[in-house]
Amino acid sequence: MSPCSKSISHQESTTLLSLPVDLQSLIIPYLDFTSLISLAQTSHFFRDLTSPQRQHFVGRLLEIECLPNNGGEVTLDLRKVFPTIVRYACTRCLKILPHTKFDNHALLRLRFRKPPANARAGKQLCNWTSGDARAQGLKRQADLKNNTFENWILREHPLIFSPTPEVGESYSIGTCRHRRTCNECKFQTGFWGRNINMDLGWCHRNDNQNVGTASMPIIKSRQVYAYHDASQRFFPSLFPYAGAFPARRSIYRERLIDRQPWCLYATRCPGCERWQEFAAFRQPRMPKSHPRDAPRWDVHWDGEMGGWRCNGCVAAASGEQELGKQLVVFWKTLADSEAGLMDYFLQEGWHNIGYLEHENKEFSWTRVYRRARVESQLLREVPSPKEIAKMSVEARRELYGIWKQFLQEQGEWGSGDLVKSPWFKHWSYGYEAMEKRAEFLRACTDRVEADPGILVEYALRGEGYEAMQMAY
């Protein structure tokens, strides 16, 4: 055998295990966390040599969360809905969990986000150190000194003399992920009990804080959906509506929309100890849970809050019949409130027609009515807008036909603040949509009163159960 072939065979037989321990101790710090744990699992020798600590297993978990099958790097975009495959690591229970198991602060703050591959946190090595605790402490102190922003700039971007915000973000992003914990771990450690706002009244610290109690926190979840009213928000997909939704009237907003975003809230049931959506607790006192509106003054703060139980706990303790009664009361509270609001808007529009005569001298409801009703010219009986508002729904619908015909003939007309109001314009052209929505809700109420089993099946085994679980 030639000397060359002997050298080749010698190189092929050289492994990390065959190297001296001193060389091994110099090579291992350049591994990432995943490689370090994998090396420790190869043999008892490397297990005893590396002796992985909890911080190393946490580091491997943080590397795993950045893999493509867990969503990879997530670009912060408020208009983009997080897909279900996006998962994050909880560094307390050491699990990879869906993003819905965390609150917004644990995921969206810069230092808690998933870092890109070129960021400082994305290039982090295991920094394993051999020796006793004193040697490891000295190594950590040296790493803290070398990883300052100034030293990092000189090492990674030597040609940048004036750092941009993007460079600063690359330095900070993902550096505090080792402190991220899920909602359940925060509950177990008492985090929610120390940080939720239990103050009553208007003197509160922050409108965006979470509410509830230490034993039953109500946390803003990661889910925001567009619903038309509270009946859809608390009973999603129960009664699909095929008609056109009437616009929602918002104070201080000129633009009208038929749906508005509702932020869902994750609540921990004291009975089954599971996190579920707030709708599973049949509490109608949270209608204003919009993304920017805290529900503090809408949550029914009473001594019975600790006795709240989810749908499953009520059915297990009191039976499905009792659950059906509570769900019917819950549905009627929401549906009757929305139907009553539609009726109020329908009546208010007729009052506005009366105000229109004061703003626009060229307009006269009496003239419009007599032109459409020949008999009114003979009897001289013209109901005023205030009288029309007090009439029955059928009588108002017939008189609205006169107003609708007048609008079709007139086209663009009149002047004044009331005529330019988007809400009065929507009432004029969306009157029928509001009527149909109110009739639909009342018909749904008649159905659930006749058969409460519809709500029980929906809440325990149907789409309602899936919505309550998937929302968290």
GUTI-224130 format. One record per residue (C-alpha): residue number from 1; residue in three letters; x, y, z. Coordinates in steps of 0.001 Angstrom, whole numbers. Layout:
% GUTI-224130
     i    aa        px        py        pz
   NUM   ALA         X         Y         Z
...
This chain:
% GUTI-224130
     i    aa        px        py        pz
     1   MET         0         0         0
     2   SER      1376      3401      -962
     3   PRO      1874      6165      1653
     4   CYS      -791      8249       -87
     5   SER     -3449      5557       332
     6   LYS     -2498      5140      3989
     7   SER     -3023      8874      4641
     8   ILE     -6400      8764      2918
     9   SER     -7588      5819      4987
    10   HIS     -6305      7527      8135
    11   GLN     -8328     10677      7317
    12   GLU    -11472      8646      6700
    13   SER    -11192      6930     10064
    14   THR    -10799     10208     12003
    15   THR    -13958     11147     13895
    16   LEU    -14861     13590     16627
    17   LEU    -14715     10749     19133
    18   SER    -11146      9915     18164
    19   LEU     -9926     13464     18819
    20   PRO     -8430     14467     22157
    21   VAL    -10822     15927     24710
    22   ASP     -9086     19305     24504
    23   LEU     -9853     19549     20794
    24   GLN    -13392     18377     21348
    25   SER    -13892     21132     23923
    26   LEU    -12737     23677     21337
    27   ILE    -15067     22390     18596
    28   ILE    -18297     21903     20559
    29   PRO    -18901     25649     21321
    30   TYR    -19283     26259     17555
    31   LEU    -22321     23967     17342
    32   ASP    -25875     25244     17427
    33   PHE    -28254     24086     20144
    34   THR    -29852     21361     18025
    35   SER    -26469     19887     17121
    36   LEU    -25337     20043     20751
    37   ILE    -28351     18050     21993
    38   SER    -27952     15589     19115
    39   LEU    -24290     15121     20010
    40   ALA    -25190     14462     23637
    41   GLN    -27602     11743     22519
    42   THR    -25004      9827     20501
    43   SER    -23130      8230     23415
    44   HIS    -22649      8254     27182
    45   PHE    -19254      9835     26697
    46   PHE    -20576     12961     24962
    47   ARG    -23537     13035     27332
    48   ASP    -21176     13272     30297
    49   LEU    -18864     15683     28474
    50   THR    -21486     18193     27298
    51   SER    -23936     17719     30204
    52   PRO    -26757     19738     28535
    53   GLN    -28577     22149     30825
    54   ARG    -32124     23524     30612
    55   GLN    -30924     26577     28689
    56   HIS    -29596     24295     25943
    57   PHE    -32927     22491     25576
    58   VAL    -34674     25883     25476
    59   GLY    -32265     27017     22783
    60   ARG    -32996     23932     20686
    61   LEU    -36742     24566     21066
    62   LEU    -36271     28158     19851
    63   GLU    -34411     26867     16795
    64   ILE    -37155     24349     16065
    65   GLU    -39865     27040     16106
    66   CYS    -38104     28803     13213
    67   LEU    -38325     25764     10924
    68   PRO    -40661     25976      7905
    69   ASN    -43041     23325      9273
    70   ASN    -43692     25641     12252
    71   GLY    -44300     28705     10104
    72   GLY    -40698     29890      9779
    73   GLU    -40039     33587     10074
    74   VAL    -43270     35546     10524
    75   THR    -43352     39029      9014
    76   LEU    -45390     41407     11130
    77   ASP    -48363     42514      9039
    78   LEU    -51535     43634     10832
    79   ARG    -53582     43015      7698
    80   LYS    -52391     39423      7403
    81   VAL    -54081     36592      9264
    82   PHE    -51684     34179     10958
    83   PRO    -52115     30684      9445
    84   THR    -52760     27776     11779
    85   ILE    -49342     26239     11072
    86   VAL    -47569     29138     12808
    87   ARG    -46331     27744     16089
    88   TYR    -44157     29150     18869
    89   ALA    -42106     27717     21717
    90   CYS    -43094     28026     25368
    91   THR    -39897     28053     27393
    92   ARG    -41587     26965     30631
    93   CYS    -43486     23848     29575
    94   LEU    -40953     23250     26743
    95   LYS    -43607     22704     24064
    96   ILE    -44189     23960     20530
    97   LEU    -47728     25363     20612
    98   PRO    -50043     27135     18122
    99   HIS    -49859     30921     18172
   100   THR    -53378     31051     19631
   101   LYS    -52015     29706     22932
   102   PHE    -50106     32969     23523
   103   ASP    -51107     36570     24057
   104   ASN    -50066     39333     21691
   105   HIS    -47247     40652     23868
   106   ALA    -45538     37266     23869
   107   LEU    -45361     37200     20082
   108   LEU    -45450     40709     18607
   109   ARG    -42909     42589     20691
   110   LEU    -39649     42973     18796
   111   ARG    -37481     40964     21173
   112   PHE    -40026     38120     21308
   113   ARG    -40523     37641     17549
   114   LYS    -39021     34904     15435
   115   PRO    -35706     36236     14075
   116   PRO    -34680     36008     10425
   117   ALA    -31651     33931      9543
   118   ASN    -29366     36979      9179
   119   ALA    -30287     38498     12557
   120   ARG    -28092     38235     15637
   121   ALA    -30468     35822     17349
   122   GLY    -30696     33751     14158
   123   LYS    -26929     33150     14169
   124   GLN    -26627     32341     17835
   125   LEU    -24452     29354     18761
   126   CYS    -24802     27138     21812
   127   ASN    -21808     28814     23571
   128   TRP    -21130     25621     25461
   129   THR    -18346     25912     28016
   130   SER    -16406     23134     29699
   131   GLY    -15325     23414     33318
   132   ASP    -16909     24373     36573
   133   ALA    -19479     27051     37318
   134   ARG    -16791     29715     37702
   135   ALA    -15458     29098     34186
   136   GLN    -18963     29204     32774
   137   GLY    -19660     32474     34573
   138   LEU    -16526     34074     33152
   139   LYS    -17540     32890     29684
   140   ARG    -20988     34503     30036
   141   GLN    -19432     37790     31142
   142   ALA    -17131     37782     28126
   143   ASP    -20058     37051     25804
   144   LEU    -22073     39943     27261
   145   LYS    -19146     42282     26664
   146   ASN    -18593     41114     23098
   147   ASN    -22302     41222     22192
   148   THR    -22886     44906     22889
   149   PHE    -24402     46858     20026
   150   GLU    -21164     48695     19265
   151   ASN    -19055     45533     19182
   152   TRP    -21680     43705     17146
   153   ILE    -21719     46498     14554
   154   LEU    -17931     46414     14250
   155   ARG    -17957     42659     13845
   156   GLU    -20956     42127     11549
   157   HIS    -21186     45458      9669
   158   PRO    -17743     47069      9676
   159   LEU    -18594     49348      6734
   160   ILE    -21678     50903      8370
   161   PHE    -20767     54091     10221
   162   SER    -24322     55312     10878
   163   PRO    -26600     52389     11847
   164   THR    -30085     52460     10345
   165   PRO    -33247     51383     12201
   166   GLU    -33206     48144     10215
   167   VAL    -29749     47322     11577
   168   GLY    -30884     48051     15124
   169   GLU    -33886     45802     14607
   170   SER    -31627     43007     13354
   171   TYR    -29623     43327     16556
   172   SER    -32613     43192     18932
   173   ILE    -35178     40950     17245
   174   GLY    -35720     37615     18959
   175   THR    -33230     38164     21790
   176   CYS    -35787     37679     24609
   177   ARG    -37585     34615     23287
   178   HIS    -36197     32554     26177
   179   ARG    -38644     34469     28405
   180   ARG    -41748     33677     26337
   181   THR    -44434     31589     28048
   182   CYS    -47916     30498     27001
   183   ASN    -51146     31634     28630
   184   GLU    -51489     28492     30746
   185   CYS    -47952     28801     32121
   186   LYS    -48615     32435     32958
   187   PHE    -51683     31332     34861
   188   GLN    -49766     28641     36737
   189   THR    -47084     31135     37785
   190   GLY    -49661     33757     38849
   191   PHE    -48734     36209     36087
   192   TRP    -52329     37069     35182
   193   GLY    -53271     37573     38824
   194   ARG    -50513     40169     39174
   195   ASN    -51082     41981     35873
   196   ILE    -54802     42006     35041
   197   ASN    -56687     45168     35905
   198   MET    -59342     44610     38551
   199   ASP    -60169     48299     39070
   200   LEU    -63798     49250     38605
   201   GLY    -65267     52400     37117
   202   TRP    -63660     54823     34690
   203   CYS    -60441     55340     36644
   204   HIS    -58339     52657     35041
   205   ARG    -54767     52571     33887
   206   ASN    -54956     51321     30335
   207   ASP    -57873     50540     28046
   208   ASN    -55990     47678     26405
   209   GLN    -55240     45694     29547
   210   ASN    -56658     42253     30140
   211   VAL    -59501     41869     32620
   212   GLY    -60977     39216     34859
   213   THR    -59807     37829     38173
   214   ALA    -56777     35854     39325
   215   SER    -58757     32607     39229
   216   MET    -60535     33408     35947
   217   PRO    -58527     35725     33687
   218   ILE    -60105     37113     30500
   219   ILE    -57268     37586     28026
   220   LYS    -57279     39161     24589
   221   SER    -56756     36300     22187
   222   ARG    -54941     36190     18868
   223   GLN    -58200     36051     16896
   224   VAL    -60006     38993     15297
   225   TYR    -63059     38360     13127
   226   ALA    -65535     40593     11334
   227   TYR    -69113     40219     12524
   228   HIS    -72225     42291     11982
   229   ASP    -73625     42204     15500
   230   ALA    -73294     40494     18875
   231   SER    -75529     37583     17862
   232   GLN    -73001     36624     15202
   233   ARG    -70027     37252     17483
   234   PHE    -71290     34946     20274
   235   PHE    -73009     32409     17980
   236   PRO    -70820     32302     14845
   237   SER    -72264     30323     11912
   238   LEU    -75371     29287     13881
   239   PHE    -77911     30840     11513
   240   PRO    -76266     31805      8194
   241   TYR    -77757     34986      6778
   242   ALA    -78021     35208      2993
   243   GLY    -79398     38740      2818
   244   ALA    -77599     42069      2773
   245   PHE    -76442     43248      6183
   246   PRO    -77516     46771      7150
   247   ALA    -74731     49201      7891
   248   ARG    -73465     49683     11415
   249   ARG    -73844     53153     12853
   250   SER    -70663     54335     14586
   251   ILE    -70345     57592     16479
   252   TYR    -67790     60084     15090
   253   ARG    -67293     57965     11965
   254   GLU    -68681     59040      8630
   255   ARG    -67823     55835      6798
   256   LEU    -70445     53124      7274
   257   ILE    -69595     49427      7154
   258   ASP    -71839     46381      7307
   259   ARG    -69398     44472      9529
   260   GLN    -66833     45467     12101
   261   PRO    -63874     43666     13695
   262   TRP    -64412     41946     17021
   263   CYS    -61511     40784     19162
   264   LEU    -62114     37412     20774
   265   TYR    -61133     36763     24374
   266   ALA    -59608     33583     25816
   267   THR    -61001     32644     29236
   268   ARG    -59904     29827     31528
   269   CYS    -62803     27805     32893
   270   PRO    -62304     27072     36619
   271   GLY    -64279     23828     36244
   272   CYS    -62555     21927     33418
   273   GLU    -59399     24116     33564
   274   ARG    -59427     24631     29786
   275   TRP    -58973     27858     27893
   276   GLN    -61984     28677     25747
   277   GLU    -63478     31632     23973
   278   PHE    -65519     34020     26127
   279   ALA    -68710     33150     24232
   280   ALA    -68678     29668     25842
   281   PHE    -69654     31243     29179
   282   ARG    -73015     32694     28014
   283   GLN    -72332     36192     29348
   284   PRO    -73929     38907     27167
   285   ARG    -72183     41771     28959
   286   MET    -69286     42021     26528
   287   PRO    -70748     43531     23339
   288   LYS    -68023     46155     22848
   289   SER    -65065     43798     22638
   290   HIS    -63570     45511     19605
   291   PRO    -59793     45484     19071
   292   ARG    -59364     48985     20514
   293   ASP    -62123     48919     23132
   294   ALA    -61496     47256     26466
   295   PRO    -64545     45386     27806
   296   ARG    -63915     46562     31365
   297   TRP    -67182     48433     31810
   298   ASP    -69126     45822     29840
   299   VAL    -68136     42729     31803
   300   HIS    -70759     42028     34445
   301   TRP    -68678     42443     37595
   302   ASP    -70513     40661     40370
   303   GLY    -69789     38134     43068
   304   GLU    -70883     35276     40797
   305   MET    -68026     35626     38330
   306   GLY    -66058     32926     40109
   307   GLY    -69011     30601     39513
   308   TRP    -68990     30984     35734
   309   ARG    -68668     27669     33898
   310   CYS    -68351     26806     30238
   311   ASN    -71037     25019     28233
   312   GLY    -69467     21604     28758
   313   CYS    -69260     22012     32542
   314   VAL    -72902     23150     32801
   315   ALA    -74073     20196     30702
   316   ALA    -72053     17759     32838
   317   ALA    -73252     19206     36154
   318   SER    -76885     20178     35449
   319   GLY    -77766     18358     32231
   320   GLU    -78281     19455     28650
   321   GLN    -81812     20643     29364
   322   GLU    -80562     23278     31812
   323   LEU    -77856     24295     29351
   324   GLY    -80520     24699     26667
   325   LYS    -82520     27063     28890
   326   GLN    -79467     29213     29564
   327   LEU    -78492     29304     25889
   328   VAL    -82026     30357     24878
   329   VAL    -81927     33223     27390
   330   PHE    -78486     34172     26104
   331   TRP    -79606     34147     22465
   332   LYS    -82759     36144     23191
   333   THR    -80733     38800     25022
   334   LEU    -78488     39320     22006
   335   ALA    -81053     38902     19218
   336   ASP    -83771     41011     20880
   337   SER    -81270     43772     21540
   338   GLU    -80169     43847     17906
   339   ALA    -83736     43648     16561
   340   GLY    -84787     46450     18913
   341   LEU    -81867     48535     17681
   342   MET    -82982     48035     14075
   343   ASP    -86513     49127     15019
   344   TYR    -85130     52228     16693
   345   PHE    -83148     53160     13599
   346   LEU    -86196     52640     11389
   347   GLN    -88243     55006     13547
   348   GLU    -85440     57544     13869
   349   GLY    -85282     57930     10096
   350   TRP    -88850     59200      9991
   351   HIS    -88026     61805     12629
   352   ASN    -85136     62911     10388
   353   ILE    -87560     63493      7525
   354   GLY    -89391     65913      9811
   355   TYR    -86095     67688     10560
   356   LEU    -85374     67790      6844
   357   GLU    -88294     70165      6292
   358   HIS    -86610     72708      8589
   359   GLU    -83242     72485      6809
   360   ASN    -84522     72483      3234
   361   LYS    -87406     74852      2561
   362   GLU    -87891     73351      -899
   363   PHE    -88814     69966       573
   364   SER    -92284     69205      1933
   365   TRP    -93383     65758      3108
   366   THR    -97007     66821      2716
   367   ARG    -96440     67568      -965
   368   VAL    -94616     64257     -1504
   369   TYR    -97400     62310       209
   370   ARG   -100269     63996     -1664
   371   ARG    -98555     63504     -4986
   372   ALA    -98454     59747     -4352
   373   ARG   -101865     59436     -2629
   374   VAL   -104772     60889     -4549
   375   GLU   -107226     60229     -1688
   376   SER   -105158     62416       626
   377   GLN   -105848     65400     -1581
   378   LEU   -109585     64937     -1009
   379   LEU   -109524     64097      2707
   380   ARG   -106607     66356      3491
   381   GLU   -105170     63768      5893
   382   VAL   -101392     63640      5789
   383   PRO    -99630     61728      8600
   384   SER    -96660     63615      9934
   385   PRO    -93241     61916     10199
   386   LYS    -93651     61726     13992
   387   GLU    -96969     59931     13576
   388   ILE    -95461     57542     11046
   389   ALA    -92689     56618     13499
   390   LYS    -95346     55399     15965
   391   MET    -97185     53257     13394
   392   SER    -96886     49514     12968
   393   VAL    -94140     47918     10890
   394   GLU    -96548     47117      8027
   395   ALA    -97915     50667      7895
   396   ARG    -94422     52178      7914
   397   ARG    -93346     49829      5151
   398   GLU    -96169     51053      2922
   399   LEU    -95304     54700      3553
   400   TYR    -91617     53997      2925
   401   GLY    -92640     52992      -607
   402   ILE    -93724     56612     -1130
   403   TRP    -90366     57894       106
   404   LYS    -88469     55400     -2054
   405   GLN    -90441     56413     -5154
   406   PHE    -89692     60067     -4417
   407   LEU    -85949     59327     -4221
   408   GLN    -86001     57466     -7516
   409   GLU    -87747     60361     -9242
   410   GLN    -85699     63086     -7599
   411   GLY    -82176     61662     -7809
   412   GLU    -79605     64045     -6315
   413   TRP    -81496     66659     -4369
   414   GLY    -81481     69110     -1521
   415   SER    -78793     70543       676
   416   GLY    -78009     70712      4370
   417   ASP    -76129     68682      6944
   418   LEU    -78843     66065      7291
   419   VAL    -79012     65333      3583
   420   LYS    -75227     64902      3452
   421   SER    -75240     62550      6451
   422   PRO    -74135     59039      5390
   423   TRP    -76440     57480      7959
   424   PHE    -79584     59248      6656
   425   LYS    -78640     58226      3139
   426   HIS    -78231     54623      4255
   427   TRP    -81613     54748      5999
   428   SER    -83200     56041      2812
   429   TYR    -81748     53273       627
   430   GLY    -81204     50504      3231
   431   TYR    -84575     50617      4979
   432   GLU    -85590     47221      3654
   433   ALA    -82277     45626      4701
   434   MET    -82803     46730      8305
   435   GLU    -86368     45422      8282
   436   LYS    -85311     42033      6904
   437   ARG    -82485     41668      9417
   438   ALA    -84843     42360     12341
   439   GLU    -87394     39885     10976
   440   PHE    -84691     37245     10508
   441   LEU    -83488     37556     14110
   442   ARG    -87029     37285     15468
   443   ALA    -87654     34195     13328
   444   CYS    -84445     32611     14697
   445   THR    -85612     33378     18233
   446   ASP    -88894     31568     17566
   447   ARG    -86943     28536     16340
   448   VAL    -84681     28236     19386
   449   GLU    -87621     28779     21764
   450   ALA    -89501     25954     20087
   451   ASP    -86451     23654     20038
   452   PRO    -83634     24528     22493
   453   GLY    -81810     21394     21324
   454   ILE    -80595     23409     18339
   455   LEU    -78425     25531     20630
   456   VAL    -77312     22561     22758
   457   GLU    -76154     20598     19732
   458   TYR    -74430     23680     18358
   459   ALA    -72605     24457     21612
   460   LEU    -71525     20934     22561
   461   ARG    -70994     19048     19318
   462   GLY    -71472     21399     16380
   463   GLU    -69732     24393     14874
   464   GLY    -70067     26326     18109
   465   TYR    -67910     23826     19999
   466   GLU    -65243     23957     17278
   467   ALA    -65326     27747     17267
   468   MET    -64920     27954     21061
   469   GLN    -61933     25605     21015
   470   MET    -60205     26839     17845
   471   ALA    -60605     30456     18914
   472   TYR    -58064     29747     21632
